[in-house]
């Protein structure tokens, strides 16, 4: 349940940033100790999601980390 909410959160944040929100895709891979969310965007929007010196990517990861702090599994966001 929490993974689905985090997936929707990451997708909403990414769609708010990019020029082509219909090409945003978040896939979830769940392992025994961690959950990995892979964020895929259009190649032209990659810079908007990463930001200068990775600041926006760090902010997205910080929001997800704070939202899942009480969970039993760690959640990681990978941008591809």
BELCOR-V289454 format. One record per residue. RES is the residue in one letter. PHI is phi in degrees with one decimal (* if undefined). PSI is psi as a letter, one per 30 degrees, with the letter a starting at -180 (none if undefined). D_CENTER is the distance of its C-alpha to the mean C-alpha in whole Angstrom. Layout:
[[RES/PHI/PSI/D_CENTER] [RES/PHI/PSI/D_CENTER]]
This chain:
[[X/*/e/16] [X/-66.1/e/14] [X/-64.9/e/11] [X/-65.7/e/12] [X/-65.4/e/11] [X/-67.3/e/8] [X/-61.8/e/7] [X/-65.9/e/9] [X/-63.8/e/8] [X/-63.0/e/4] [X/-64.7/e/7] [X/-63.6/e/9] [X/-62.6/e/8] [X/-67.2/e/7] [X/-65.3/f/11] [X/-71.0/f/12] [X/-93.2/e/12] [X/-94.3/l/13] [X/-83.5/f/17] [X/-118.4/i/16] [X/-66.0/f/14] [X/-73.1/f/15] [X/-96.5/g/14] [X/-81.7/k/10] [X/-138.4/k/9] [X/-120.9/j/7] [X/-110.8/k/9] [X/-115.6/k/10] [X/-119.8/k/12] [X/-106.1/k/14] [X/-109.8/a/17] [X/-68.2/e/20] [X/-113.4/f/18] [X/-148.4/l/14] [X/-118.1/k/11] [X/-112.9/k/9] [X/-107.5/k/6] [X/-101.7/j/7] [X/-99.9/j/5] [X/-113.9/k/9] [X/-131.7/l/11] [X/-63.4/k/14] [X/-56.1/e/16] [X/-70.6/f/17] [X/-96.0/f/14] [X/-58.6/e/13] [X/-65.2/e/14] [X/-69.4/e/13] [X/-79.3/e/10] [X/-81.0/e/11] [X/80.1/l/14] [X/-67.8/k/17] [X/55.5/g/17] [X/76.0/g/13] [X/-65.8/e/13] [X/-70.1/e/11] [X/-61.4/e/8] [X/-63.6/e/10] [X/-65.8/e/10] [X/-61.7/e/6] [X/-64.8/e/7] [X/-66.0/e/10] [X/-63.5/e/9] [X/-65.4/e/7] [X/-62.7/e/10] [X/-67.8/e/13] [X/-71.4/f/12] [X/-109.9/g/13] [X/-60.5/e/15] [X/-89.6/f/18] [X/-75.6/l/17] [X/-85.2/f/19] [X/-113.4/k/16] [X/-77.9/k/13] [X/-119.1/k/10] [X/-117.3/k/8] [X/-114.2/k/5] [X/-111.9/k/7] [X/-104.7/k/7] [X/-128.2/none/10]]
